[in-house]
Amino acid sequence: MNVQNADIHINVLGPAELWIRGRRLDLGPAKQRALFVRLLLARGWHVPLEQLLDDLWGCRGARAAHTSVYVYINRLRTLLEPHRERYGNSQILVLENAGYSLRLPQGAVDAARFKKALPEARLLLERGETAAASEKIDRALGQWRGRAYADAADYPFAAQEIAHLEAMQLEAYELKITAMLEQRQYAEAAASAQWLTSREPLRESAWALLMRSLCLAGRQAEALQQYNHARETFVHALGLEPGAALKGLREMILRHQLVA
């Protein structure tokens, strides 16, 4: 197996999946999967053994934990490079400086492809290429199968990246709705924005998209009702009034300044 040209695809926008040459491989038990995710999150950088022990077992020097790391590493190496000699050097899961690094082909991980697609879609929207932007966003969102890095959701080492990806996912939904508005798909945009506000009731930008969609669809009264709903939600949950942007949008709707 030529590692440099290996067809490796790893999905982490949901439970971790490892695909090699079109075949899905079993990543093993929960702790082994979490170890795989920890190495993925290092993005090719070396992770010391002691750091792995801390992150996954919360202890240093535990004999059982040391043994488990070596067992899991060998199993993962066998998955990633099945034709490697059992104790030969690995070109993907590499031992260096009393630790390990996971060296993957560029674009092998779906999270990286998702991150790359979002600014590309935003640029297409800015250029007025709304159909292309919408298609790119659909493909990017279609990679999600559940919570990002689900196998490490309970580990502190994954919390920041999970939050970052989930924030980007919300941005992608909003970009999709914006593309709908640009294509005058007002009813579809309103339905998508309604779903988004139900999912993220404290996200002002989602409420703004909902109000804008309804207004452009000729449903000004409903748009104003949604402002009232948003205000009640913010006051009840946060003790705060809506921000200036949402208030300004309400004023535009009241003055009939928002037209298709």
VOLUMZA-348062 format. One line per field, with one value per residue: x, z, y of N, C-alpha, C, CB in turn; residue number from 0; chain; residue in three letters. Coordinates in steps of 0.1 Angstrom, whole numbers, plus 2048, in hexadecimal, padded with zeros to 3 digits. Glycine has a CB too. Layout:
! VOLUMZA-348062
n.x <- [X:...]
n.z <- [Z:...]
n.y <- [Y:...]
ca.x <- [X:...]
ca.z <- [Z:...]
ca.y <- [Y:...]
c.x <- [X:...]
c.z <- [Z:...]
c.y <- [Y:...]
cb.x <- [X:...]
cb.z <- [Z:...]
cb.y <- [Y:...]
tordo <- [NUM:...]
marmi <- [A:...]
romi <- [ALA:...]
//
This chain:
! VOLUMZA-348062
n.x <- [808:807:80E:80F:7FE:7E6:7C4:7B4:79B:78C:772:765:750:73A:737:757:765:778:784:792:79D:782:777:768:776:778:77B:77F:77D:76E:782:799:78F:78C:7A7:7B1:7A3:7AE:7C8:7C3:7B9:7D1:7DB:7F0:806:81E:815:81C:821:81B:809:7F4:7EC:7E4:7CF:7BC:7BA:7BD:7D3:7F5:80F:802:803:7F1:7E4:7F9:7FF:7E7:7E7:7FC:7F1:7DA:7E5:7F4:7DF:7D1:7E5:7E6:7CD:7D0:7E6:7E6:7F8:810:82D:82A:83A:847:852:83A:82A:815:808:81C:838:849:861:859:83D:820:816:7FE:7FE:7EF:7E1:7DB:7BC:7AF:79E:77C:774:787:783:769:76E:77D:76B:758:762:766:74C:741:74F:746:72C:72F:738:721:71B:705:6F8:70D:719:705:704:71D:71C:708:715:729:71B:70F:721:720:717:70E:718:736:756:74C:754:765:758:754:76C:783:798:78E:77A:77C:781:76A:756:75E:75A:73E:735:73C:72C:713:717:718:6FE:6F1:6FD:6F3:6D7:6D9:6E2:6CB:6B9:6C5:6C0:6A5:695:680:66C:678:68F:684:679:690:69E:68C:68E:6A9:6A8:699:6AB:6C1:6B9:6C4:6D3:6D8:6DD:6D1:6B6:6B4:6B7:6A0:68B:691:68D:672:666:66E:661:648:63B:638:62C:62F:64A:64F:643:654:66A:661:65E:679:683:676:681:69D:69C:690:6A3:6BC:6B9:6BC:6B8:6B1:6CC:6DB:6DB:6C6:6B1:6B2:6AC:691:686:68A:679:660:65F:65C:673:681:683:67D]
n.z <- [800:7F6:809:806:7F1:7FA:7FC:812:827:841:857:86D:874:885:893:893:874:860:840:828:807:7FF:811:830:850:870:88C:8A5:8CA:8E2:8F0:8E0:8C8:8D2:8D7:8BC:8B3:8C3:8B9:89F:8A3:8A8:890:880:890:8A9:8C5:8E6:8F9:914:914:906:919:92E:921:91A:92F:945:957:960:958:95E:95D:950:93F:92E:921:914:902:8F0:8E6:8D9:8C6:8B6:8AB:89D:88B:87C:86F:860:850:843:836:841:851:871:886:879:86C:86D:855:858:872:886:89B:8B0:8C3:8DD:8DA:8C5:8A3:88A:86A:84E:82C:81A:81E:827:83C:845:855:850:835:836:844:831:81D:825:826:80A:800:80A:7FD:7E2:7E5:7EA:7D1:7C2:7B8:7BF:7BC:7B9:7D1:7E3:7DC:7E4:7FF:806:801:813:82C:82A:832:84C:867:880:8A1:8A1:8A3:8B4:8C2:8D5:8E4:900:90A:916:905:8EB:8EB:8E3:8C7:8BF:8C6:8B5:89B:89C:89E:885:875:87B:86F:855:850:851:83C:827:829:823:808:7FE:801:7EF:7D8:7D6:7E3:7F7:808:80D:81A:831:83E:843:853:869:873:87B:88F:8A2:8A9:8B2:8C7:8D2:8C0:8B0:895:887:88D:880:865:863:867:851:83B:83E:83B:820:813:813:82B:841:85A:867:869:87B:891:896:89F:8B7:8C4:8C5:8D5:8EE:8F3:8F7:90D:920:922:924:930:921:907:8E3:8CC:8BB:8A0:89A:8A4:893:87B:87F:880:865:859:863:857:83E:82E:826:80B:7EF]
n.y <- [7F4:815:82E:84A:84F:845:83E:84D:855:868:86D:883:893:88C:86B:85C:851:83B:837:824:822:820:80F:80A:80A:7FB:80E:805:801:819:829:826:832:84C:852:852:868:87C:87D:884:89E:8AB:8B1:8A7:8AE:8A5:892:88E:870:872:887:87C:868:879:887:873:860:86E:86D:867:851:839:816:805:816:81F:807:803:819:811:7FA:803:815:803:7F5:808:80F:7F8:7F9:810:80C:7F0:7DE:7E2:7D6:7C6:7D1:7E4:804:81F:833:844:845:850:84A:85F:870:866:865:86A:870:877:874:87F:87E:89C:8AC:895:894:899:8B0:8C3:8C7:8D2:8EA:8F8:8FB:90E:92A:92B:928:93F:953:94E:955:971:978:976:95D:94B:932:91F:924:91B:900:8F7:8FC:8EA:8D1:8D3:8D3:8BB:8A9:8A6:890:88F:898:8AB:89B:887:870:87A:88B:88E:894:8AC:8B5:8B6:8C9:8E5:8E4:8D6:8E9:8FE:8F3:8EE:908:911:901:90C:925:91C:913:92C:939:92A:930:94B:949:93E:954:966:959:95D:94B:94C:940:927:92F:93C:925:916:928:92A:910:912:926:919:905:914:929:940:94D:96A:971:95C:961:979:972:963:976:987:976:970:989:990:97D:988:988:99A:9A0:987:987:99C:991:97D:98B:994:97C:974:988:983:96A:970:982:972:95C:968:981:997:9B1:9AE:9B3:9D0:9CC:9BA:9C9:9DF:9D2:9CC:9E6:9ED:9DB:9E4:9FD:9F6:9F4:9DE:9CC:9B5]
ca.x <- [800:80F:808:80F:7F2:7DC:7B7:7B0:791:788:767:763:744:732:740:763:765:784:782:79F:79A:774:773:767:77D:773:785:781:775:76D:78F:7A1:78A:790:7B6:7B2:79E:7B8:7D3:7BE:7B8:7DE:7DD:7FE:810:822:80E:824:81A:816:7FD:7E9:7E8:7DC:7C2:7B3:7B8:7BE:7DD:803:817:7FB:808:7E6:7E2:804:7FD:7DB:7EB:804:7E8:7D1:7EE:7F7:7D3:7CF:7EF:7E2:7C2:7D4:7F0:7E4:803:81C:831:824:842:84E:84F:82E:82B:809:807:82B:83E:854:864:851:830:81B:810:7F5:801:7E4:7E0:7D4:7AE:7AA:794:770:773:790:77C:75E:774:782:760:750:766:764:73E:73F:755:73D:720:733:739:714:719:6FD:6F5:719:71B:6FB:708:729:718:701:71E:730:712:70C:72C:71D:70F:70C:721:744:75F:743:75B:76D:74F:755:77A:786:7A1:786:76F:77E:77F:75B:74F:761:753:730:732:73D:720:708:71A:715:6F0:6EE:701:6E9:6CB:6DD:6E2:6BD:6B4:6CB:6B9:697:68E:67D:665:681:698:67D:678:69D:6A1:683:695:6B5:6A5:695:6B7:6CA:6B0:6CB:6DC:6D2:6DF:6C7:6A9:6B4:6B4:692:683:693:687:663:663:670:656:63B:635:63E:626:635:658:64F:63F:660:673:65B:662:687:685:672:68B:6A9:699:68E:6AF:6C8:6B7:6C1:6B0:6B8:6D7:6D8:6D9:6B8:6A7:6B2:6A4:683:682:689:66C:655:65F:65B:680:687:67B:684]
ca.z <- [800:7F5:813:800:7E8:7FF:7FC:820:82B:84F:85A:87B:876:88A:898:88A:86A:858:833:820:7FA:7FE:81B:83D:859:87D:894:8B2:8D6:8E4:8F3:8D4:8C0:8D8:8D4:8AE:8B1:8C9:8AF:893:8A7:8A8:882:87C:899:8B2:8D2:8EF:8FF:921:911:903:925:935:91A:919:93B:951:960:95A:95D:961:955:947:934:925:919:90B:8F7:8E6:8DF:8D0:8BB:8AD:8A4:893:880:873:867:857:847:845:831:848:85B:87E:88E:870:86E:867:84E:85A:880:888:8A8:8B0:8D0:8E8:8D7:8B8:89A:880:85D:844:820:81B:81B:82B:847:841:85C:849:828:83A:848:825:814:82A:820:7FC:7FD:80D:7F1:7D7:7E8:7E7:7C2:7BC:7B3:7CA:7B9:7BC:7E0:7E9:7DA:7EC:80D:808:801:820:837:828:838:85B:86A:88E:8A7:89C:8AC:8BE:8CB:8DF:8E9:90E:90E:915:8FA:8DF:8ED:8DB:8B9:8BD:8C6:8A9:88F:89D:89A:876:870:87B:864:848:84E:84E:82E:81F:829:81C:7FA:7FA:7FF:7E3:7CC:7D8:7E8:804:810:812:823:83D:844:848:85F:874:879:882:89C:8AB:8AE:8B9:8CA:8D7:8B5:8AA:887:882:88E:876:859:863:865:844:832:83E:835:812:80E:814:838:84A:867:86E:86C:887:89C:89A:8A7:8C5:8C9:8C8:8E1:8F9:8F5:8FC:91A:92A:924:927:936:917:8FB:8D7:8C9:8B3:892:89A:8A6:886:871:883:87C:857:855:867:84E:830:827:822:7FF:7E7]
ca.y <- [800:821:837:857:850:83D:844:84D:860:868:875:886:89B:881:860:85B:846:839:831:822:81D:81E:805:810:802:7FC:815:7FF:805:827:82F:826:83C:859:854:855:876:884:87E:88C:8AC:8B1:8B5:8A3:8B1:89B:892:886:865:877:88F:872:863:883:88B:868:859:877:868:865:845:82D:80B:800:820:81E:7FB:806:822:80A:7F0:80B:81A:7F9:7F1:813:80E:7ED:7FE:81B:806:7E2:7D6:7E5:7CC:7C9:7D9:7ED:813:824:840:84C:847:850:84B:869:877:860:869:866:87A:871:87B:87B:885:8A9:8AB:888:895:8A1:8BC:8CC:8CB:8DB:8F7:8FE:8FE:919:937:92B:92B:94E:95B:94C:95E:97F:97A:974:950:945:923:918:925:912:8F2:8F5:8FB:8DD:8C6:8D4:8CF:8AD:8A1:8A4:884:88F:8A2:8AB:894:881:866:881:896:88F:897:8BB:8B8:8B8:8D3:8F1:8E1:8D3:8F6:905:8ED:8F0:916:912:8FB:916:92F:916:914:93A:93C:923:938:957:946:93D:961:96C:953:960:93F:952:937:91D:936:93D:918:913:931:926:905:916:92D:90E:8FE:91D:934:94C:952:975:970:953:968:984:96B:95F:982:98C:96C:972:996:990:975:98F:984:9A4:99E:97C:98B:9A4:988:975:994:994:96F:974:991:97B:95F:976:988:967:954:970:98E:9A2:9B4:9AB:9BC:9DB:9C7:9B4:9D4:9E6:9CB:9CE:9F3:9ED:9D5:9ED:A08:9F1:9F6:9D2:9C7:9AC]
c.x <- [809:808:806:802:7E6:7CF:7B1:7A6:78C:77D:766:758:739:73B:74B:761:772:781:78F:79B:78B:76F:773:76D:778:77E:786:779:776:77A:798:79C:78D:79F:7B8:7AE:7A8:7C4:7CF:7BD:7C6:7E2:7EC:809:812:81A:816:81B:814:809:7F1:7E3:7DF:7CF:7B8:7B0:7B9:7C8:7EA:809:80F:7FE:7FD:7E4:7ED:802:7F1:7DF:7F2:7FB:7E0:7D9:7F1:7EB:7D0:7D9:7EB:7D6:7C7:7DE:7F0:7F0:810:820:82E:82D:84B:84A:842:830:81F:808:815:82F:84A:855:85A:842:82C:816:809:7F7:7F8:7E6:7D8:7C5:7A8:79E:788:76F:77C:789:770:763:778:776:758:755:764:756:73B:744:74C:731:723:734:72C:712:712:6FA:701:71C:712:6FF:714:725:710:70A:726:728:70F:716:729:713:70B:715:72F:74C:757:74A:763:765:750:763:77D:78F:79A:77C:770:77B:770:753:751:75A:744:72C:733:731:714:70A:716:706:6EB:6F2:6F7:6DC:6CE:6DC:6D3:6B6:6B9:6C4:6AA:68F:689:675:66F:68B:691:67C:685:6A1:698:689:6A1:6B3:6A0:6A1:6C0:6C2:6B7:6D4:6D4:6D2:6D5:6B9:6A9:6B1:6A5:689:685:68C:678:65F:664:666:648:634:63A:639:62C:644:659:64B:64C:66A:66E:65F:671:68A:681:67C:698:6A7:697:69B:6BB:6C6:6BB:6B7:6B8:6C2:6D2:6D4:6CA:6AE:6A7:6AB:695:67E:681:67D:660:654:65E:667:686:67E:684:68A]
c.z <- [800:7FE:80D:7F8:7ED:7FF:80A:822:839:851:869:87E:87A:890:88E:881:863:84C:82C:813:7FA:808:829:847:867:886:8A2:8BE:8D8:8E7:8E8:8CA:8C5:8D6:8C5:8AC:8B7:8BF:8A3:897:8A7:89A:87D:885:8A3:8C0:8DB:8F6:90C:91F:90D:910:92D:92E:91B:925:947:95B:958:960:960:958:94B:93C:92A:91B:90F:8FF:8EC:8DF:8D5:8C4:8B1:8A5:899:888:876:86A:85C:84C:849:840:837:851:869:886:886:872:867:861:851:869:885:897:8A7:8BE:8DB:8E6:8C9:8B0:88F:873:852:837:822:817:81F:835:843:848:855:83C:82B:83D:83B:81C:818:825:811:7F8:800:802:7E5:7D9:7E5:7D9:7BB:7B6:7BD:7C8:7BD:7CB:7E7:7E8:7E2:7FB:810:809:80F:82C:836:82E:847:85D:879:894:8A3:8A7:8B8:8C7:8D6:8E6:8F8:913:90C:909:8ED:8DF:8E4:8CC:8B6:8BC:8B9:89C:890:89A:88B:86F:870:871:857:845:84B:840:824:81E:821:80C:7F5:7F8:7F2:7D6:7CD:7DC:7F6:80D:816:81C:831:845:84A:854:86B:87B:881:88F:8A6:8B1:8B6:8BD:8CF:8CD:8AE:89B:880:882:883:868:858:860:856:839:832:838:826:80B:80F:821:843:858:86F:871:879:893:8A0:8A2:8B5:8CC:8CD:8D4:8EE:8FD:8FC:90A:924:92D:929:92F:92E:90C:8EF:8D4:8BE:8A4:891:89B:899:87B:873:87E:86C:852:858:85D:83F:828:822:817:7F7:7DB]
c.y <- [80C:82B:845:859:849:845:843:859:85E:871:877:890:892:877:85E:84E:846:831:830:81B:818:814:80B:806:805:802:810:805:814:82E:830:830:84A:85C:858:864:87F:887:886:89B:8B3:8B6:8B3:8A6:8A6:89D:889:87B:86A:87F:886:86C:86D:886:880:860:862:873:867:858:839:822:806:809:820:812:7FD:80E:81A:800:7F8:810:80F:7F4:7FC:812:803:7F1:807:815:7F7:7D9:7D9:7D9:7D0:7D2:7E2:7FB:816:831:849:84F:845:852:855:86F:873:865:865:871:872:87A:876:883:892:8A7:89D:889:89E:8AF:8C7:8D1:8D4:8E9:8FF:902:90A:926:937:92E:93A:956:95A:955:96D:982:979:967:947:936:91B:918:91B:903:8EE:8F3:8EE:8D1:8C7:8CF:8C1:8A4:89E:899:884:899:8A0:8A4:88D:877:86D:88C:898:892:8A6:8BE:8BB:8C4:8DF:8EF:8DE:8E0:8FE:900:8EF:8FE:918:90C:904:920:929:916:922:93E:936:92B:945:955:944:94B:968:966:955:954:943:948:92C:923:938:930:914:91B:92E:91A:909:91D:923:907:907:92A:941:952:95D:975:967:95A:973:97E:967:96B:987:983:96F:97F:996:987:97B:98D:98D:9A2:992:97F:993:99B:980:97E:994:987:96E:97D:989:970:965:97B:97C:95F:95C:97D:99A:9A4:9B0:9B6:9C6:9D6:9C2:9C0:9DD:9DF:9CC:9DB:9F4:9E6:9DD:9F8:A04:9F4:9EA:9CC:9BE:9B3]
cb.x <- [7F6:810:810:81B:7F6:7DF:7AD:7BC:785:794:75A:770:741:729:738:770:759:78F:777:7AA:7A3:771:77B:759:78C:76F:782:78F:77B:763:795:7A1:77B:78D:7BE:7A9:791:7BD:7D9:7AF:7B2:7E8:7DA:800:80D:831:7FF:82B:823:820:800:7EE:7F4:7E4:7C5:7B8:7C3:7B1:7D9:80C:81F:7EB:80D:7DA:7E0:812:7FA:7D0:7F4:80F:7DF:7CB:7FB:7FC:7C7:7D0:7FD:7DE:7B8:7DB:7FF:7D8:803:81B:840:823:84B:84C:85A:823:82C:7FC:7FD:831:843:853:862:856:82D:811:81A:7E6:810:7D7:7DB:7DA:7AC:7B5:79B:764:778:79E:777:757:780:78A:756:750:774:768:735:745:763:739:71B:740:743:713:727:6F0:6F1:725:719:6EE:70C:734:70F:6F7:728:735:706:70A:739:716:717:70E:720:74A:769:737:764:77A:741:750:784:78D:7AB:77F:76F:78C:788:756:753:770:756:72B:73C:74A:71D:707:728:71A:6E9:6F4:70F:6E6:6C7:6EA:6EA:6B5:6B8:6DA:6BC:691:697:674:65A:689:69C:66F:673:6A8:69F:675:698:6BD:69B:68B:6BF:6D6:6A6:6D2:6DF:6D8:6ED:6C7:6A7:6C2:6BD:68E:687:6A3:68A:65E:66C:67E:656:633:637:63B:617:635:65E:645:634:667:672:64C:65F:68F:67D:664:68F:6AE:68C:683:6B2:6CF:6BD:6CF:6AD:6AE:6E3:6E3:6E3:6B6:6AC:6C1:6A8:681:68D:696:66B:657:66B:64E:689:689:675:67B]
cb.z <- [80C:7E6:820:7F8:7DA:80E:7F1:82A:821:858:854:881:869:87E:89A:892:860:861:82B:827:7F7:7F0:81A:841:858:883:894:8B5:8E2:8F0:8FF:8CD:8BE:8E7:8D7:8A6:8B8:8D6:8AB:890:8B5:8AE:880:86F:8A1:8B5:8D1:8F9:902:929:905:8F9:92E:935:90C:90E:93C:957:967:95C:969:960:95E:94F:93B:92C:922:913:8FC:8ED:8E9:8D7:8C1:8B4:8AE:89A:886:87C:870:85E:84A:83E:822:851:859:885:897:862:868:872:840:856:887:880:8AD:8A5:8CE:8F5:8D9:8BA:894:885:85A:84A:814:812:80D:830:854:844:86A:846:821:846:851:81D:814:839:824:7F7:806:81B:7EE:7D6:7F6:7EF:7BD:7B2:7B0:7CB:7AB:7B4:7E5:7E3:7CB:7EA:811:7FC:7F6:822:837:819:837:860:866:895:8B7:89A:8B2:8B7:8C2:8D9:8E5:914:905:921:8F8:8DB:8FB:8DD:8B4:8C8:8D2:8A6:88F:8AB:8A1:872:878:889:865:847:85B:859:82B:824:837:820:7F8:805:80B:7E2:7CC:7CB:7E8:802:808:806:81E:83A:83A:83D:85A:86F:86E:879:899:8A5:8A2:8B0:8D4:8E4:8AC:8AF:883:88A:89B:875:857:870:86E:841:836:84D:83B:80F:816:809:83B:845:866:864:860:886:897:88D:8A2:8C5:8BF:8BC:8DF:8F7:8E8:8F3:91A:924:917:91B:944:912:8FB:8CB:8C3:8B2:88E:8A4:8B2:882:871:892:880:851:85D:875:850:829:831:82E:7F7:7E2]
cb.y <- [800:826:838:85A:84B:838:83D:84F:85F:86B:86F:88C:8A4:87B:853:859:848:833:838:81B:811:819:7F9:813:803:7EE:824:7FF:7FE:82A:828:818:83B:859:847:84C:877:87E:870:887:8AD:8A8:8C4:8AA:8BE:89B:88D:88F:85A:87E:899:867:85E:891:88E:85E:84E:878:85B:871:84A:830:800:7FE:82E:81D:7EF:80C:82D:802:7E9:816:820:7ED:7F0:821:80B:7E1:805:826:80C:7DD:7D8:7F2:7C9:7BC:7D1:7E9:81B:825:83E:844:83D:85C:83D:873:886:864:878:85B:884:870:87A:87D:87D:8B4:8AC:880:89A:899:8BB:8C6:8BE:8D5:8F6:8F4:8F2:919:93A:91D:922:951:956:93D:95C:982:970:97E:949:94C:921:91E:933:915:8F0:900:907:8DB:8C7:8E2:8D8:8AA:8A7:8B1:877:881:8A1:8B9:89D:87A:85E:886:894:882:88F:8BF:8AD:8AB:8D7:8F7:8D6:8CA:8FE:905:8DE:8EC:91F:90B:8EE:91C:932:908:90F:943:937:915:93B:95D:939:935:96A:969:944:966:933:95E:930:918:944:943:90E:914:940:923:8FA:91F:938:904:8F8:921:930:949:946:982:96C:946:96F:98B:95F:958:98D:98C:95E:971:9A1:98B:967:98C:975:9B2:99C:970:993:9AF:97E:970:9A3:996:963:97A:99E:975:958:981:990:95D:94D:973:98F:99E:9C3:9AA:9B5:9E4:9BC:9AA:9DD:9E8:9BC:9CC:9FD:9E5:9C7:9F3:A11:9F6:9FE:9C8:9D3:9A0]
tordo <- [0:1:2:3:4:5:6:7:8:9:10:11:12:13:14:15:16:17:18:19:20:21:22:23:24:25:26:27:28:29:30:31:32:33:34:35:36:37:38:39:40:41:42:43:44:45:46:47:48:49:50:51:52:53:54:55:56:57:58:59:60:61:62:63:64:65:66:67:68:69:70:71:72:73:74:75:76:77:78:79:80:81:82:83:84:85:86:87:88:89:90:91:92:93:94:95:96:97:98:99:100:101:102:103:104:105:106:107:108:109:110:111:112:113:114:115:116:117:118:119:120:121:122:123:124:125:126:127:128:129:130:131:132:133:134:135:136:137:138:139:140:141:142:143:144:145:146:147:148:149:150:151:152:153:154:155:156:157:158:159:160:161:162:163:164:165:166:167:168:169:170:171:172:173:174:175:176:177:178:179:180:181:182:183:184:185:186:187:188:189:190:191:192:193:194:195:196:197:198:199:200:201:202:203:204:205:206:207:208:209:210:211:212:213:214:215:216:217:218:219:220:221:222:223:224:225:226:227:228:229:230:231:232:233:234:235:236:237:238:239:240:241:242:243:244:245:246:247:248:249:250:251:252:253:254:255:256:257:258:259]
marmi <- [A:A:A:A:A:A:A:A:A:A:A:A:A:A:A:A:A:A:A:A:A:A:A:A:A:A:A:A:A:A:A:A:A:A:A:A:A:A:A:A:A:A:A:A:A:A:A:A:A:A:A:A:A:A:A:A:A:A:A:A:A:A:A:A:A:A:A:A:A:A:A:A:A:A:A:A:A:A:A:A:A:A:A:A:A:A:A:A:A:A:A:A:A:A:A:A:A:A:A:A:A:A:A:A:A:A:A:A:A:A:A:A:A:A:A:A:A:A:A:A:A:A:A:A:A:A:A:A:A:A:A:A:A:A:A:A:A:A:A:A:A:A:A:A:A:A:A:A:A:A:A:A:A:A:A:A:A:A:A:A:A:A:A:A:A:A:A:A:A:A:A:A:A:A:A:A:A:A:A:A:A:A:A:A:A:A:A:A:A:A:A:A:A:A:A:A:A:A:A:A:A:A:A:A:A:A:A:A:A:A:A:A:A:A:A:A:A:A:A:A:A:A:A:A:A:A:A:A:A:A:A:A:A:A:A:A:A:A:A:A:A:A:A:A:A:A:A:A:A:A:A:A:A:A:A:A:A:A:A:A]
romi <- [MET:ASN:VAL:GLN:ASN:ALA:ASP:ILE:HIS:ILE:ASN:VAL:LEU:GLY:PRO:ALA:GLU:LEU:TRP:ILE:ARG:GLY:ARG:ARG:LEU:ASP:LEU:GLY:PRO:ALA:LYS:GLN:ARG:ALA:LEU:PHE:VAL:ARG:LEU:LEU:LEU:ALA:ARG:GLY:TRP:HIS:VAL:PRO:LEU:GLU:GLN:LEU:LEU:ASP:ASP:LEU:TRP:GLY:CYS:ARG:GLY:ALA:ARG:ALA:ALA:HIS:THR:SER:VAL:TYR:VAL:TYR:ILE:ASN:ARG:LEU:ARG:THR:LEU:LEU:GLU:PRO:HIS:ARG:GLU:ARG:TYR:GLY:ASN:SER:GLN:ILE:LEU:VAL:LEU:GLU:ASN:ALA:GLY:TYR:SER:LEU:ARG:LEU:PRO:GLN:GLY:ALA:VAL:ASP:ALA:ALA:ARG:PHE:LYS:LYS:ALA:LEU:PRO:GLU:ALA:ARG:LEU:LEU:LEU:GLU:ARG:GLY:GLU:THR:ALA:ALA:ALA:SER:GLU:LYS:ILE:ASP:ARG:ALA:LEU:GLY:GLN:TRP:ARG:GLY:ARG:ALA:TYR:ALA:ASP:ALA:ALA:ASP:TYR:PRO:PHE:ALA:ALA:GLN:GLU:ILE:ALA:HIS:LEU:GLU:ALA:MET:GLN:LEU:GLU:ALA:TYR:GLU:LEU:LYS:ILE:THR:ALA:MET:LEU:GLU:GLN:ARG:GLN:TYR:ALA:GLU:ALA:ALA:ALA:SER:ALA:GLN:TRP:LEU:THR:SER:ARG:GLU:PRO:LEU:ARG:GLU:SER:ALA:TRP:ALA:LEU:LEU:MET:ARG:SER:LEU:CYS:LEU:ALA:GLY:ARG:GLN:ALA:GLU:ALA:LEU:GLN:GLN:TYR:ASN:HIS:ALA:ARG:GLU:THR:PHE:VAL:HIS:ALA:LEU:GLY:LEU:GLU:PRO:GLY:ALA:ALA:LEU:LYS:GLY:LEU:ARG:GLU:MET:ILE:LEU:ARG:HIS:GLN:LEU:VAL:ALA]
//
